Every structure is written in structure tokens, then in C-alpha cells.
Amino acid sequence: MKISRAAIRTSMIVMAMAWLPTVQAADWQPVTGAQALRDFISGKTLSWQEGNSSNRGEYRADGTGTLHAWGVEFDRSWEVKGDDQLCFNGEPENQCFTLEKSTTDSSLYRSTDISSGIVVEIREIEAKAVMTGKPDAANAAQGGPATASAAEMAEKLSNPSNPILIVYNNFDYVTFDGDLPGASDQTMTQYFFQTIVPFKLDDGSSLLFRPGFAVVFDQAVPNANVEGGYDNIGTDLGDVGYDLVKTGTTEKGTIWGYGLIGTIPTASNDNLGGDKWGLGPEVVLGKAGKWGAAGFVLGHQWDIAGSGNRDIDLTTMNYFYAFTLKDGWAVTGGPTITYNHEASSGEELTLPLGIGLTKTTSIGGRPWQFKVEYWNNVVRPDEFAAEHTFRIGISPVFATPWND
């Protein structure tokens, strides 16, 4: 059920919550009775400023609700339990609160989380209010009526079609192998940066722009003029890869998408790029649910411009999976299969198998995702190729004002 912003402005009372110290008990009167609690929450919006995200939980009289946070929506529901508890569904479990009203200010309330004892002050206002204060760390991780829990954010982040602005900071350590002498002694370290810039569309889908680039700190490259010799690349920038896709998830959980994949020749070393512009089609297909998400992103690009001698005729398939666990943990993987139709030694297939572990949590009111991942190229070029990759990722989530 969708509620327009105009309806929210004209028919809802926005509740402003602030994390404040407990006031003297004599100043508060318990709100009891099932009908009184229903009247308090029915048709109301609870708003909360978390980090740089303006969150709001909209609660309807039929017991359903929607939480809007960090560019995505979370299903909510609520119910009255007994004579004095107001309960909201969420992950990992329902949260129940008692409610009190100020005896000196008719617009001021406070709620107490029964499980954690956290007290939240709530002000009933006729117009939208901006909330102040910082959420308690424990409460931010478990979520609430106007905040997403770590588990809920982990589920949303597992689905690449969700319009979430996340900045991936990945640090890779790579070992090599091959038939060339000394191949198994060579390594590489690099920083891979990728950001997802999302735009919500009127039809409920999203337009995602995902540029990414690598900074190589140290990489061994075979020297064709010296038998068994290698050159070391210092700090250099690789080509920028990107894709631009229209994507979404159906009500039955099918992830779909289509768009473009490309390469921008920004490499500062000839060994890291071919000085060619690449472009081609891309499709996305997968499945998402409460358990997480799995699928693939298939693309092919050809060179369309540039002065380099190496042509681009490359097929890639990034397969992804994320199986969510408790408390924001997930088993994940996202390596990319490549088939180079223009390799110097003929057509080359690289097939990695990968697995990882991620933890989503809240720091200072902002969701963060931490990751460790490993993959092994079980099929790779014979002469010289990457064999093992170890990755550490640190990725913050940001709000997108244009998607509010």
C-alpha cells in the first residue's frame, strides 16, 4: 500500500524522537489501554535523523507500516500487546515499548524499550520536525520504529538492485602462478575503489551508475626480453571500469536489469591497460528474499575508440551470492569470470571460485559493511596469471538526498 507525500503532509502527525536522558518519574504518566495505544500510533509517522539520513516510519491504522531509510524501504507492522505495550516488527525480532505522557507538556511522550531499557523522547508536532541527538550504539544495531537494524541493512545490501549509495574500499593481495620460471613467487597489492550512485525511477526501478578503478601499489609483470625476469610496477592507476544499468526486483523476488558496461583508458602504465575505450551490453538476473540474494551480471564489451594496439573483445560474468545470518552477518561471494577473445596467446578463460564473510553494523548512526573474501582462479591462463586473491573491504553507506 503506497501513501503519497501529500497525504502524509495533510493527514499525518509527524513524531519527532530524540535520545535524551530520563526525566523524573513524577513528570510522566503511563499510557495504558489497548485503544489509547492504538490511537497514539495509528496514522502517525515517526521520524529520526540518523547520520546524514532522514528516516521515517509510517504506521497505518490496519497494523501495517513502511520504514524509509538510507534510500530503501523496509516492511513494518505493529500491534498492541496486553494493556501497556506497543510492539513493532523488525529484525532480528519484534520490539516492544511502554509509553508515557508528560504531565506538563501535552505534546511530549517517551517510550522505553522493554528488552534494552533504552528511553526515547517523542514530541507530537503538527508539521515535519528535524530530530537531534545521536542514537545509542546498541539501539542503532538492533533498529527500531524509525531505524533499520544491522540485519535488515545486511539483507538490503545483499541485493545489488537496491538504490543504496555505498562506497566500496577494497584492499587486495594477489599471488600468481604459471609455466614461466618464477611465476609462483610473484605477488600484487592494490586498492580497488567502487561507488554505487543510485537514482530511483517513477516506475519503482532504479538507475545505477557504478564506476570503479584500481590503484596498483606493487605488481610483478613478466619481462619478455629477459628469460625468467620480471618488472615491478610501482604505484599506478588502472583503467576505469563502469556500468550503467536500469534494475529492480519484482514482488516475487526476481532481480532483473539491463544496461551498458564500459572501460575508460585511464591506466598510467601500459601493462595495466590497452589505451582503448570499451563499450557493450549488460544484463542482470537473480533472486532475492529474506535469506539474502544470488544471481549474476553478464556483459560483453568491444573497443570503440583509442590508439592502443590491444583490442577489447571481452566477456565477463560477475556471479554474486549473499546468505544472511544473524546480527548483520552474511556469507558472501562476488568474483568475476572473464573470457578474453583477444588474448595474446589465444582465447583465455579465467574462472574463480570465491567465498567471503561480511558484517554490517552501525557506527555513529551510519551503516558500515566490513568484508573478508577469498577466491581461487581454478581455471586460468597457463603462462602467467593470478591464482589466489585475498580481499579486505571497508564500505560506508551514505544517504541520497535526490532519492527522498
N, C-alpha and C positions, 0 to 999 in steps of 0.2 A: 504494500500500500504506500503510495507516494503522497507527500504533503508539500505543497508549493511554499516558497519562501513568503509569498504574500499572505498565505493562510497562517503561517507561523507568526508573522508580524501582527496580524489583526486579531487572531483568536487565541494565541497562547501567551501565557505569562512566563517570562524567562527567569530562571532561578540562578542567582549568582552565588557560587560557593567559594569560600576562602579557607585555607588551612590555618586556623587560629587556635591559640591556647584555650583551654577550658575556662568558662566563666563560672562564678559562684553558683552553686546549685539552687540557691534561693531565687535567682533571677529567671528560672526556667520552669515551665510546666509541661509534663508529659502529654503528648498527643496520643490518645488511645481510642479504640473503637475502629472496627473494620471500615465503616463508612467514612469516618473522618480521615483515615489514611488514604482511602481511595480518592476522596475529594482533593487531597493535597497533591497527588501525583497525576491524576487524570488530565490529559490535555496540556501538560506542562513540559517545559524544556529546561533541562539542567545544563548550564554552560560552565566551561572551565578553560582557562588559559594554561596550556601545558607546553613548556618550551616556547617555540615560536608558532605553535599550532593552536588555533581557537577551536576547541572541541565542544560538541553539544550532543546531548542525549535527548531525543524526542520521545515522549511516552504518551500513548494514546489510551483512551478510556477502555478499549477492549482488551487491555493487558499486553499489547504488543508495543514495540519501540524500535528505534534506529539510533545507533551511535555514529556520529560523523567525526572522524579523527584522522589526521595525517593523510588526507586525500582519499580515504576509502570509507566504506560503510560497514558496520557490524550489526548483525541482528540482535535485538534485545527483547526481553519480555519482563513483566513484573507481576507480582501478586502480593496480597496481604496474607500474612501468616499469623494465626491466632488473633489476639486483640491488640498487639502492640508492636508488630514487626512488619516492615516494608522490605520485600525481597526482590532483587534483580538477578536475572540470569546473566551468566558470563563464564569466562574460562579462567581458571580450571573448574570453578564450582560457583553455585549461587552465593550471593552475598546478602545478608540480612542486616537491617538497621533499625534502631529505635529512633523516635523523633520527639523533639521537644520544641516548645514555642516560648519566645521571650515574653515575660510578663510586663515588660516596659516598652517594647517595640513590636507592634503587631505584624510587621513585615519580616521579622527576623526569626529564623529557626536554626536548630542544629541537629545533626544526626550523629549517631555513634555506631560504628561497625561492631557488631556483636563478637565477631571472631578475633579482631585485632585490637579493639578498643580505641581506634582512631576516631577523633572528633572532627567533624567538618561543619563549618558555619555556613548557612544558606540564607540569602536575602531574596525575598519575593519582590520583583520590580515590574512595573508596567511596560518598560522598554528594555531593549537589549543592554546588558551590562558587561563590562570587561572585568574579569576577576584578577585578583592579585595574590601573591604568595607563591610558595613552592611546595609541591607535593612531597609527602613523606616517602622515603625510598621504598619501604615495604609496601605501602599502598599503591605506589606507581607500578610496581611489578605485578601486583595481583589485580589491578584495574578497579573499576567502579562504574557507577551510573553514567559518568561523563568522561571516563578514561578507559583506554584499551589496555588489557593485561598483556604481559610478555607473551603468553601462549597465543593470544589472539593475533598479536602482531607477527609472531612467527608463522602462523597459518597464512596470513595475508602476504607476507614476503615470499612464501614458497611458490606463489603463483605469479609468473612473470607478466601476466596481462594486467595486473592491478596497477593503477596510476599512483605509484608511490615514488617520491623523489628520494633516492638513496644513492650515496656516493661510496663506491667500492674502492677500497685501498688494499691492494693485494701485493704481497711480497713473496716472490718465488725463488726457490733454489732448485736447479735442474742439473741432472747428471746425464752424460752421453755414453753411447756405445756404438760399435760398428766394426767393419772389417779393416779400417785404416789403422796403422800402428799407433798405439797410444790413445785410441778413441775413448776407451773406458776410464781414462784419467782426467778427462775434460769436464768442466762444470760451467754453469752460468748463474748469475744472480740478477734479478730485475724487479722493478716496481711496475705493476700494471694498474692503471687508473681507469675506471669507467664510471660514468654517471648516467642515471636514467632521468630524463626530463619528460614528465608526463603531461598530457593535455586531455581533459575529459571532453567528450563529444556529446552532442544533444541526444544521440540515439542510444546512449548508455555505454558505448565502447570508449576506447582510449586511443590516442595517438602518442606513441612513444618514440623519442629520439634518444639513441644510446651510442654516444661516441666513446671510444676507448683507445688508450695509447700506452705504450711500454717505454720505460726508461731502463736501458741495459747498463748495469754497473760494471759487469765483468763477464765476457763471453769468449770462449775459445772457438776459433774458426780455422779449418784446415788450410794450410798454405800449399797451393798447387805447385809451386816452384821448388819446394823443399820436401823431400820424401820423409814422411813421419813428422813433419813440422807443423806448428800451429801459431797463428797470430792471435793476440788477445785484444779484444775490443774494450776500450775503457767506457766512460760514461757517455752514452749516445742515445738519441731518440729514435724509436722505430716509426714505421708508418702508422697513421691513424686509421683504425677501422671503425665503421659505424653501421647502424641500420636505422631505418625509419619505417615503423610498422603501425598499421591500424589493427587493434587487437581487442579481445573481450572474452568473457566467459558466459556461457548460456546458463539458464536456470537449472539445467541438468548437470552442470559442471564441466561441459566441454570447452576447452580453451582453443581459440581459433585466432588466426591473424594472417596478414599478408602485407607486403611492402617491398622495400628496397634494401640491399646490402651493398656496401661500397668500401673503397680504400682511397685514402688521400696520401700522396707521396711526400711525407714529411721526414723520412729517415735521414739522419745526419751521417750515416755510414752506408756505403754501397752494399755491405754484407747484410744489412738489416732491412733493405727494401730495394725494389726494382725501378724506382723513378717512373712509375706508371699509375695512372688513375684507373680504379676498378669500379664496376657497377653491375648490378644484376638483380634478379628477383629473389624474394624470400617468403617462406610460408611458415606458420606456427600451428602446431596441433598438439593437444594434450588433454589431460583430465585433472580436475581439482575437486577437493572435498575437505571435510573436517580432518581427514588423515594427512592432508598435505597436497602435493601436486606432482605430476610426472608428464613428460612429453618431449618434443624435440623442436628445434628451429633449423629448417633446411634452406640453404641458399646456394646460389651459384653466381659467380661474377667473372666478367671478362674485362680486359683492359680497353679503355675507350679513348685514352689520350696519354701523352707523356713521351719522353725521349729515351727511356731505358731500353736495354736490349732483351730483358726478360719479359715475356708475355705473361699475362694473367689469364688463366683458364682453370679456375679453382672451385671445387665443390666442397662445401662444409656442412656438417650436421652437428649442432650442439644439442646433445641429449641431456635433459635435466630431470632430477627427481629430488623430492624432499618429503620425508616421512616424519611428521611432527610427533614429539614426545611430550612429556610434562614440563611445566615451568619454563617454556620457551626454548627447550632443546629440540633439535631435529637432526636426523641422519640425512645427509645431502650429497649430491654429486652433480657436476656440470662440465665435464670435459668435452672437447670438440674433435670429432672425426674429420679428417681432411683427405681429399683426393686431388692431387696436383696433376693435371693433364699435360702440363708443360715443364715438368721437371727435367733437369739437365741429363739425368740418367734414364729418362723414360717416365712413364706414368708411375706415380708413387702414392701409396696409401699409408696413412697413419691412423691407427685405431687404438685409442686409450681406454682403459678401464679405470674408473675412479670412484672414490668414496671419501666422505668427509663428515664433520660434525660441526653444527652451528649452535650458538647460544644467543638468543635475543633477550635483551634486558633494557631497563630504563635507567639512564644516568642524567641527573639534573633535569628530569622531565622530558628527555629526548630518547626515543628508541635507538638502540645500537645493536648491530649484529656482529658477533665475533665468530671466526671460522678457522678451522684447520682442515686441510684437504690434501689428498694424495692421489696421484694417478700414474699408471704404468702404461707406456706405449707398447702393447703386446704385439702389434704389427707396426713396423717402421722401415724406412729405407735402410738398405744393407750397409752402405759405406760409412755413413756418419749421421747419427740422429739422436734426438733427445730420448732417454729411456725412462727416467724417474723424475717426477715433479712433486715438490713439497710446497704447499701454499699456506700462508697465514693471512687472514683477512680481517680488517677493522673497518666497519662501514656504518656511518651515522645516517639517520633518516631526517629529512627536512620537510617543513610544510611548504605547500604550493599555493600562494595567495590567489592565483588565477583560477584554481580549481574549487574554491569555496563557493 
